[in-house]
Amino acid sequence: MTGDLVGAVTAFALAIEMLPRLSWHGLPRPDQERLLLEWNGLAGEACAAAVEAGLPQRAVELLDAGRSILWEQQLNLRRDASTLAADRPDLASRLRDLCTSIRALEARSLTVDRLSARPRGQQPGSGGAGSSARMPLARRLDELIGEIRQVDGYSGFWRIPPFADLAAATEAGPVVLVNVSARRCDALIVRPGEVEVVPLPDLTLERADFALSRQLRVTGAMRGYARLSSRQRVRLAQELADLLGYLWRAIAAPVLERLGIAASDGGWPRLWWCPTGPLSLLPLHAAQTYDPVRGRDIGVTDHVISSYTPSLRALRTASGGHPAQTQDGPMLVVAADEAGGAAALTYLQHEVAQTLLATSRPVSVLAGREATRQAVSAGLHHHRWLHFAGHSLQDLRHPGHSRLRLADGDLTLLEIAALELRQAELAYLSSCEGGTGTQALPDEAVHLAAALQMAGFRHVVAAVWSIPDQSAAAMASAVYQRLEDSAGSAFDWTVAEAVQRAVRRLRSRYPPLTWAAYLHIGP
C-alpha cells in the first residue's frame, strides 16, 4: 500500500507542476480561472496522499505549490533577478524586459476593458487585441525560462520550492496548514526544519462544505443586518456561535493542544493559519466554545495572535520584502461615502475623525467626491499606510470583479493587484467582505486583501463579511491607538497584536457577528 501511495504522490506532483501551464499567463484571466476550476481540490488530495505515505514535508510542498497559482504567476513577473544577473546578466536582462512588457500589456488591457463597451456577459480581458499580443510574449517567456533552467544551479527556477525554503517563512511562529480532502483531513504545523501532522478526525470534506453553507447563510443575511428584526439577529448569532463551536472542536482545539499553548489574558504567541478548500472562507481565528468552568467563551483569541497567509510562499515574500517601517511615512485616508447607489454609512465621518485622532503620522484625506479612482490610485504610490472607509464588494462568481466603491466608479481587484507599491506597509479595509475569498476557487485567495498584498502592502486588515459601521469605527480607532502606543516596537509583530487586542476589546462588548469578521494577513 505504501508503494502505491508513493507512486500516487509522484503522479500528483506531476499534475501540480502542470497547473501553471493550465493557467498559462498567455491566456485571458477568465480562461485561467475556468481551467483552474476544473482541478479544484487537487492540491488537497495530493497533500493527503503524501501524509498517508509518511511524507509530511512533501505534503507541505505539494499543498503550497497547488495554491495561489494566479498570484504566484504575478509575483514571478515582479521578482528580483539579481542573483541570476550576477551569473548570467544576458538572461536576466531578457527576463526583466519580458516581464516588464507583459505587466505593461496587462495594465493597458485593464484600462481598455474599463473604457470600452463590452457585450453583456463578456469578461475583462476575454479576447481582443490584448490576448493576441500577450500570447507571443508569454511563449517567449516560457522559452526563456526553459533556457534559464539549463544553466548550472538554476534547474529549479520558478519551480516548486523545496520544504526547507518554505519552512524558512515560519521563523516568527508556526504556520498551520489545514488540509481538507476526501481521503483525510489534517493540520500540518510547519516550523523551521520540521512539520508535524495533527489528524483531525472530526473534520471531513462534507462537514467543511456544510460549515461553509452555514457561513454563507450568515454572511448573506449580514448584508441587510440593519433591516433584521431582533429575533432574526438572535437566530443569526446562534448560527454563528454553533459554527465557531464546531471550528473550535474540530480544528483549533486539537492544534493548540498539540502546540501546548494555554489560554491567557496577554503575552500571546503568534500563529499563522493557512486553511484550504471550504475552510478558506471560514473564521478559524474566531473559533471558540463556552467554558462552564470559567463561565465564559474561550477560544483562539485567548491563546494566540492569529494571522493568515494564502501560502507559505506568500508569507516568505511578505517577510522578505522591503524593511518594515515604524514611525515614518504618511497615511492615506479614503472616506468613500458618495459611491453611486451605495447605502449611506452613518458613522463614516466619526470613523475618519477617530482615525485622525489616533495617529500622529502625516495624513492625507480623500473624502466624498474627492475619492475618485485616479486620486486614490495616485495617492497609493505616495503613502505607506492606507485606511479605506466605505463600501467594497466581493463578487463570488467573478472574483476579478471584486471592487472598492469610489465616487466616480469602482477600483477592481485586478486593477489593485496590478499596482506596484514598493514602500507600502499597512492597508486597513474598513469595509465589507474585503477578506472574503471565492467559493469557486477557494485555494486561489482571490479577494481584495490579497490583491492589496500583491500590490505591495506587507500587512492587510480586512473583514470577511458585512460589518456594522458603528463597530467598524470602534475597531479602527482601537487598532490605530495600539499602533501609536507601541511605536518603536517590532512593526510586524505590533500590527498583528493591535488587531488581536482590538478584536478582544470588541469581543467584550459585542457578539461574534461583529468582531469575528476581522482578520490580519501578513508577516
HELIX and SHEET records of a PDB file:
HELIX    1   1 THR A    2  LEU A   22  1                                  21    
HELIX    2   2 ARG A   29  LEU A   37  1                                   9    
HELIX    3   3 LEU A   42  GLU A   52  1                                  11    
HELIX    4   4 PRO A   56  ALA A   65  1                                  10    
HELIX    5   5 ILE A   69  ASN A   76  1                                   8    
HELIX    6   6 SER A   82  ASP A   87  1                                   6    
HELIX    7   7 PRO A   89  LEU A  115  1                                  27    
HELIX    8   8 ALA A  129  ARG A  149  1                                  21    
HELIX    9   9 PHE A  163  ALA A  167  1                                   5    
HELIX   10  10 ALA A  168  THR A  170  5                                   3    
HELIX   11  11 LEU A  205  MET A  222  1                                  18    
HELIX   12  12 TYR A  225  ARG A  227  5                                   3    
HELIX   13  13 SER A  230  LEU A  247  1                                  18    
HELIX   14  14 TRP A  248  ALA A  252  3                                   5    
HELIX   15  15 ALA A  253  LEU A  259  1                                   7    
HELIX   16  16 GLY A  277  LEU A  281  5                                   5    
HELIX   17  17 LEU A  284  ALA A  286  5                                   3    
HELIX   18  18 VAL A  300  ASP A  302  5                                   3    
HELIX   19  19 LEU A  312  SER A  319  1                                   8    
HELIX   20  20 LEU A  348  ALA A  358  1                                  11    
HELIX   21  21 GLY A  368  GLU A  370  5                                   3    
HELIX   22  22 ARG A  373  LEU A  380  1                                   8    
HELIX   23  23 PRO A  399  HIS A  401  5                                   3    
HELIX   24  24 LEU A  413  ALA A  417  1                                   5    
HELIX   25  25 PRO A  442  GLU A  444  5                                   3    
HELIX   26  26 LEU A  448  ALA A  455  1                                   8    
HELIX   27  27 ASP A  469  ASP A  485  1                                  17    
HELIX   28  28 PHE A  491  ARG A  507  1                                  17    
HELIX   29  29 PRO A  512  TRP A  515  1                                   4    
SHEET    1   A 5 GLU A 194  PRO A 199  0                                        
SHEET    2   A 5 ASP A 186  ARG A 191 -1                                        
SHEET    3   A 5 VAL A 175  ASN A 179 -1                                        
SHEET    4   A 5 ARG A 270  PRO A 275  1                                        
SHEET    5   A 5 ILE A 305  TYR A 308  1                                        
SHEET    1   B 2 GLN A 288  ASP A 291  0                                        
SHEET    2   B 2 ARG A 296  GLY A 299 -1                                        
SHEET    1   C 6 VAL A 363  ALA A 367  0                                        
SHEET    2   C 6 MET A 331  ALA A 336  1                                        
SHEET    3   C 6 TRP A 385  GLY A 390  1                                        
SHEET    4   C 6 LEU A 426  SER A 430  1                                        
SHEET    5   C 6 HIS A 459  ALA A 463  1                                        
SHEET    6   C 6 TYR A 518  ILE A 521 -1                                        
SHEET    1   D 3 SER A 392  LEU A 393  0                                        
SHEET    2   D 3 ARG A 403  LEU A 406 -1                                        
SHEET    3   D 3 GLY A 409  THR A 412 -1                                        
END                                                                             
